[in-house]
Structures are given as structure tokens and as C-alpha cells.
Amino acid sequence: MSTGYKILIVDVPVPEKTNVIIGQTHFIKSVEDIAEVVATSVPNAKFGLAFNEASGDRLVRFDGNDPELVQLAIESAKRIGAGHVFVLYLRDAWPINILNQIKNVQEVAHVFCATANPVQVVVIETSQGRGVLGVVDGYTVVGVEKEEDKKKRIEFLRRIGYKRG
């Protein structure tokens, strides 16, 4: 039994006007399945996807239609280094447009985050390899909403079309 480990904090860049979804999936087929979810859910979405293979060749597998986002996904997946982790960058689409479809991909076991915020991935490294313990998505809260804040939230959701009325 090995008792040695270290905890790493891996910064994942999220460029302006871009969202990232980080999750865990269990099979090489995930690359094509997740890419198909993006393409069929939001046909004009730009995306880059990378998946860390955990056995066999142990390669970073990738797909996408935007070379910049594909490269960003590959670099982030390599930095995280944990097997069976996927990193999906999106532009011209929002996670809300595809998140349920991604969660319904047969191989997807877990989604750690879907965000435009700065992200840090908390990684454990053991003698066997790396695993994701969780993520830090954005910043620490600084208070509780007041009536004025609630009104702004409700108006915002209606202005962007996610709520009617």
C-alpha cells in the first residue's frame, strides 16, 4: 500500500467570451460522443475538446472545430494530467445549452464544473497517477442578496431571454 501523495492546484485558463466544462468520463468513445453533442445541440458553436486516456496508449485525445480552443483544451487536459478527465471549451454557446446532453452521454460519469469563471482544479497525485478531487469555480461569496440584488437578478434573466415575462 502506498501512502505518499501530493495535492496540486492546476489553473485552467478561461478566455473572455469562453466557457469551460470539465468532467470525468470512462471510455475513448467519449471524444466523438461529446463532440456530437456540441455539434447537434448548438450547430454554430465553436469548441475544443480534449480527453485524457487512462489506459492503453494513454494519450490526450481531442476534437473540435476551433483550432485555438482545441489547443487550449489539449494544454489544460495535459496540465490536469488525470485519467478519464475531459476539458471542453465553448464559444458562441453556453453550458446551459448542452449540459444535460453531456450528462446523458453514456460514458460521462461526472461533471465538475461548467463556467466562464476562473477555474482551479484540485488534483491528487499518487504513485499510480492523478485524479481530480474537485474544482474551485470563481471566487468566495461576500454576502447575501438584498431585494435590490434580487430585482437585478430577475431583470437580467428576462433580458437575456432565459425567463419569460
Residue frames relative to the residue before (quaternion, step in Angstrom):
aa qw qx qy qz dx dy dz
M 1.0000 0.0000 0.0000 0.0000 0.00 0.00 0.00
S 0.2927 -0.7537 0.5688 0.1511 3.53 -0.91 0.99
T 0.1659 -0.8022 0.5665 0.0893 3.57 -0.92 0.83
G 0.5818 0.6070 -0.3749 0.3905 3.56 1.24 -0.17
Y 0.1702 0.7584 -0.6183 0.1165 3.54 -1.05 0.82
K 0.1035 -0.7569 0.6308 0.1355 3.50 -1.36 0.16
I 0.3584 -0.7109 0.5720 0.1974 3.51 -1.22 0.67
L 0.1062 -0.7932 0.5993 0.0196 3.55 -0.87 1.03
I 0.2232 -0.7230 0.6342 0.1592 3.55 -1.20 0.60
V 0.1024 -0.8118 0.5749 0.0025 3.56 -0.54 1.24
D 0.2970 -0.7465 0.5724 0.1639 3.56 -0.66 1.14
V 0.1318 -0.7644 0.6284 0.0576 3.55 -0.94 0.97
P 0.3386 -0.7657 0.5044 0.2114 3.60 -0.48 1.12
V 0.0750 -0.7608 0.6431 0.0440 3.55 -1.12 0.75
P 0.2663 -0.7972 0.5202 0.1514 3.60 -0.13 1.26
E 0.6599 -0.4958 0.3894 0.4088 3.55 -1.27 0.42
K 0.8364 0.1515 -0.1628 0.5009 3.56 -1.12 0.82
T 0.6099 0.4985 -0.3479 0.5085 3.54 1.20 0.66
N 0.1740 -0.7457 0.6323 0.1174 3.55 -1.21 0.61
V 0.1735 -0.7641 0.6091 0.1224 3.55 -1.24 0.42
I 0.1221 -0.7356 0.6616 0.0796 3.51 -1.17 0.75
I 0.0575 -0.7822 0.6204 0.0016 3.56 -0.83 1.05
G 0.1224 0.8071 -0.5647 0.1209 3.53 -0.82 1.00
Q 0.4099 -0.6676 0.5590 0.2717 3.50 -1.39 -0.12
T 0.0178 0.7803 -0.6219 0.0636 3.51 -0.96 0.97
H 0.4133 -0.7963 0.4095 0.1657 3.57 -1.04 0.57
F 0.7850 0.3067 -0.1468 0.5178 3.61 1.14 0.00
I 0.6246 -0.5890 0.3869 0.3366 3.56 -1.09 0.81
K 0.5750 0.6084 -0.3504 0.4201 3.59 1.19 -0.60
S 0.5128 0.6837 -0.3938 0.3385 3.58 1.25 -0.48
V 0.5895 0.5900 -0.3811 0.3990 3.58 1.01 -0.76
E 0.7140 0.4294 -0.2606 0.4877 3.59 0.76 -0.97
D 0.6641 0.5236 -0.3202 0.4270 3.59 0.90 -0.85
I 0.6731 0.4689 -0.3017 0.4858 3.60 0.93 -0.84
A 0.6213 0.5289 -0.3414 0.4665 3.62 0.99 -0.75
E 0.6537 0.5071 -0.3135 0.4662 3.60 0.97 -0.79
V 0.6028 0.5491 -0.3582 0.4548 3.59 1.05 -0.71
V 0.6663 0.4888 -0.3121 0.4688 3.60 0.86 -0.90
A 0.6982 0.4986 -0.2800 0.4308 3.57 0.76 -1.06
T 0.7414 0.4052 -0.2405 0.4778 3.60 0.94 -0.76
S 0.6572 0.5108 -0.3173 0.4544 3.61 1.14 -0.47
V 0.7834 0.0237 0.0230 0.6207 3.57 0.98 -0.87
P 0.2571 -0.8461 0.4411 0.1528 3.60 0.30 1.27
N 0.7282 0.4187 -0.2509 0.4812 3.63 1.05 -0.60
A 0.4153 0.7212 -0.4670 0.2988 3.58 1.25 0.06
K 0.2892 -0.6899 0.6344 0.1949 3.53 -1.22 0.67
F 0.1042 0.8208 -0.5543 0.0903 3.57 -0.89 0.86
G 0.1076 -0.7327 0.6664 0.0865 3.45 -1.43 0.40
L 0.0755 -0.8138 0.5752 -0.0344 3.53 -0.85 1.06
A 0.0234 0.7732 -0.6336 0.0100 3.56 -1.05 0.80
F 0.1118 -0.7807 0.6148 0.0098 3.54 -1.14 0.81
N 0.2983 -0.7566 0.5607 0.1555 3.56 -0.84 1.03
E 0.3036 -0.7534 0.5621 0.1555 3.53 -0.52 1.22
A 0.2973 -0.8109 0.4870 0.1303 3.61 -0.79 1.02
S 0.7786 0.1674 -0.1162 0.5935 3.60 1.25 -0.14
G 0.6981 0.4391 -0.3257 0.4624 3.59 -1.24 0.02
D 0.8433 -0.0984 0.1006 0.5188 3.57 -0.78 -1.03
R 0.2002 -0.8262 0.4963 0.1759 3.61 1.25 -0.47
L 0.3020 0.7528 -0.5097 0.2868 3.53 0.77 1.12
V 0.4439 -0.5906 0.5714 0.3574 3.52 -1.34 0.18
R 0.1721 -0.7783 0.6004 0.0651 3.56 -0.53 1.22
F 0.0383 -0.8388 0.5426 -0.0242 3.61 -0.97 0.73
D 0.0151 -0.7541 0.6565 0.0080 3.51 -1.40 0.34
G 0.3282 0.7492 -0.5466 0.1796 3.55 -1.27 0.08
N 0.3749 -0.7299 0.5304 0.2130 3.52 -1.34 0.17
D 0.6838 0.3871 -0.2739 0.5545 3.58 1.30 0.16
P 0.4092 -0.7602 0.4422 0.2433 3.61 -0.32 1.22
E 0.6372 0.5272 -0.3365 0.4504 3.62 0.98 -0.75
L 0.6996 0.4575 -0.2733 0.4760 3.58 0.90 -0.92
V 0.5934 0.5477 -0.3628 0.4650 3.60 1.10 -0.63
Q 0.6807 0.4829 -0.2940 0.4659 3.59 0.86 -0.94
L 0.6323 0.5281 -0.3236 0.4654 3.57 1.02 -0.79
A 0.6503 0.5100 -0.3116 0.4690 3.59 0.98 -0.84
I 0.6405 0.5197 -0.3211 0.4654 3.59 0.96 -0.86
E 0.6778 0.4943 -0.2974 0.4557 3.59 0.83 -0.98
S 0.6664 0.4962 -0.3059 0.4649 3.61 0.94 -0.85
A 0.6437 0.5163 -0.3213 0.4646 3.59 0.95 -0.85
K 0.6479 0.5098 -0.3200 0.4668 3.59 0.97 -0.83
R 0.6551 0.5106 -0.3201 0.4557 3.61 0.93 -0.86
I 0.6426 0.4961 -0.3229 0.4864 3.59 0.98 -0.82
G 0.1514 -0.8738 0.4497 0.1064 3.56 1.01 -0.86
A 0.5478 0.6296 -0.3954 0.3836 3.61 1.23 -0.08
G 0.5152 -0.6599 0.4604 0.2953 3.53 -1.02 0.83
H 0.8439 0.1958 -0.1855 0.4638 3.51 -1.25 0.72
V 0.4839 0.6271 -0.4574 0.4041 3.60 1.17 0.47
F 0.1137 -0.7704 0.6206 0.0919 3.56 -1.10 0.72
V 0.1571 -0.7454 0.6430 0.0792 3.51 -1.26 0.66
L 0.0269 -0.8013 0.5962 -0.0414 3.55 -0.72 1.14
Y 0.1347 -0.7738 0.6164 0.0556 3.56 -0.72 1.13
L 0.1117 -0.8061 0.5809 0.0164 3.57 -1.04 0.91
R 0.0138 0.7340 -0.6785 -0.0270 3.50 -1.26 0.66
D 0.8066 0.2140 -0.2030 0.5122 3.55 -1.18 0.65
A 0.7044 0.2651 -0.2573 0.6061 3.55 1.16 0.74
W 0.2941 -0.7374 0.5798 0.1834 3.53 -1.26 0.37
P 0.6265 -0.5396 0.3889 0.4063 3.60 -1.09 0.52
I 0.6055 0.5748 -0.3635 0.4133 3.60 1.01 -0.74
N 0.6256 0.5600 -0.3307 0.4309 3.61 1.17 -0.56
I 0.8282 0.2217 -0.0793 0.5086 3.61 1.08 -0.61
L 0.4556 0.7400 -0.4331 0.2394 3.59 1.19 -0.29
N 0.6734 0.4786 -0.3191 0.4644 3.61 0.84 -0.84
Q 0.6340 0.5201 -0.3380 0.4620 3.60 1.01 -0.72
I 0.6392 0.5072 -0.3319 0.4734 3.60 1.01 -0.75
K 0.6579 0.5061 -0.3147 0.4605 3.59 0.92 -0.85
N 0.6937 0.4664 -0.2715 0.4770 3.59 1.17 -0.53
V 0.4251 0.6489 -0.5012 0.3835 3.60 1.23 0.11
Q 0.5637 -0.6687 0.3656 0.3183 3.57 -0.71 1.12
E 0.7329 0.4500 -0.2445 0.4478 3.59 0.97 -0.81
V 0.5727 0.6141 -0.3910 0.3769 3.62 1.15 -0.45
A 0.2246 -0.8053 0.5433 0.0772 3.54 -0.67 1.18
H 0.8100 -0.0419 0.1021 0.5759 3.58 1.03 -0.75
V 0.1683 -0.7284 0.6496 0.1381 3.55 -1.20 0.61
F 0.3109 -0.7758 0.5254 0.1594 3.56 -0.70 1.13
C 0.7921 -0.1539 0.1172 0.5789 3.58 0.99 -0.79
A 0.0757 -0.7256 0.6810 0.0638 3.49 -1.40 0.39
T 0.2729 0.8058 -0.4444 0.2804 3.57 -0.08 1.26
A 0.3136 -0.6837 0.6133 0.2410 3.51 -1.40 0.23
N 0.4910 0.6697 -0.4148 0.3720 3.58 1.33 0.03
P 0.6071 -0.4779 0.4466 0.4513 3.57 -1.27 0.13
V 0.1317 -0.8075 0.5741 0.0325 3.59 -0.96 0.88
Q 0.0648 -0.7375 0.6700 0.0544 3.50 -1.17 0.77
V 0.2331 -0.7605 0.5931 0.1244 3.55 -0.90 0.96
V 0.2741 -0.7496 0.5850 0.1441 3.55 -0.83 1.06
V 0.0559 -0.8270 0.5561 -0.0607 3.53 -0.42 1.34
I 0.2099 -0.7298 0.6341 0.1459 3.54 -1.11 0.77
E 0.1336 -0.7747 0.6142 0.0690 3.55 -1.00 0.88
T 0.0521 -0.7882 0.6131 -0.0127 3.55 -0.79 1.10
S 0.7063 -0.4226 0.3235 0.4668 3.57 -1.25 -0.12
Q 0.6492 0.5149 -0.3157 0.4624 3.61 1.17 -0.44
G 0.7262 -0.3453 0.2729 0.5281 3.58 0.95 -0.81
R 0.6011 -0.5583 0.4354 0.3708 3.52 -1.22 -0.65
G 0.0493 -0.7673 0.6383 0.0372 3.51 -1.28 0.57
V 0.4367 -0.6792 0.5245 0.2700 3.55 -1.21 0.53
L 0.2735 -0.7618 0.5700 0.1415 3.55 -0.81 1.06
G 0.7407 -0.2860 0.2182 0.5674 3.58 1.11 -0.66
V 0.3849 -0.6996 0.5449 0.2557 3.53 -1.30 -0.23
V 0.2782 -0.6671 0.6530 0.2261 3.50 -1.38 0.34
D 0.0869 -0.8211 0.5633 -0.0309 3.55 -0.40 1.33
G 0.8364 0.0266 -0.0508 0.5450 3.57 -0.31 1.23
Y 0.6529 -0.5244 0.4142 0.3566 3.51 -1.22 -0.66
T 0.6387 -0.5184 0.4151 0.3887 3.57 -1.34 0.22
V 0.5133 -0.6399 0.4723 0.3224 3.59 -1.02 0.80
V 0.2605 -0.7843 0.5481 0.1287 3.55 -1.18 0.61
G 0.8149 -0.0295 0.0196 0.5785 3.61 1.22 0.04
V 0.4936 -0.6104 0.5295 0.3216 3.53 -1.41 -0.23
E 0.5408 -0.6467 0.4220 0.3334 3.58 -0.93 0.86
K 0.2940 -0.7132 0.6139 0.1674 3.50 -1.21 0.75
E 0.7358 -0.4032 0.2854 0.4631 3.59 -1.26 0.07
E 0.6361 0.5236 -0.3300 0.4608 3.61 0.99 -0.79
D 0.6503 0.5089 -0.3073 0.4729 3.59 1.00 -0.83
K 0.6328 0.5303 -0.3214 0.4637 3.56 1.01 -0.84
K 0.6442 0.5188 -0.3145 0.4657 3.58 0.96 -0.89
K 0.6533 0.5079 -0.3107 0.4676 3.61 0.95 -0.86
R 0.6326 0.5318 -0.3259 0.4591 3.61 1.01 -0.81
I 0.6781 0.4903 -0.2865 0.4666 3.57 0.87 -0.98
E 0.6586 0.5006 -0.3072 0.4704 3.60 0.94 -0.84
F 0.6310 0.5398 -0.3299 0.4491 3.59 0.97 -0.82
L 0.6817 0.4942 -0.2982 0.4496 3.60 0.81 -0.97
R 0.6642 0.4774 -0.3077 0.4861 3.60 1.05 -0.65
R 0.6288 0.5512 -0.3295 0.4385 3.58 1.03 -0.78
I 0.7459 0.3816 -0.2330 0.4937 3.62 0.96 -0.79
G 0.5848 -0.6541 0.3338 0.3446 3.56 1.30 0.15
Y 0.5199 0.6560 -0.4204 0.3502 3.62 1.18 0.18
K 0.7424 0.1849 -0.1703 0.6211 3.56 1.29 -0.12
R 0.3838 -0.7315 0.5228 0.2104 3.55 -1.08 0.76
G 0.7202 0.5038 -0.3183 0.3551 3.52 -1.30 0.35
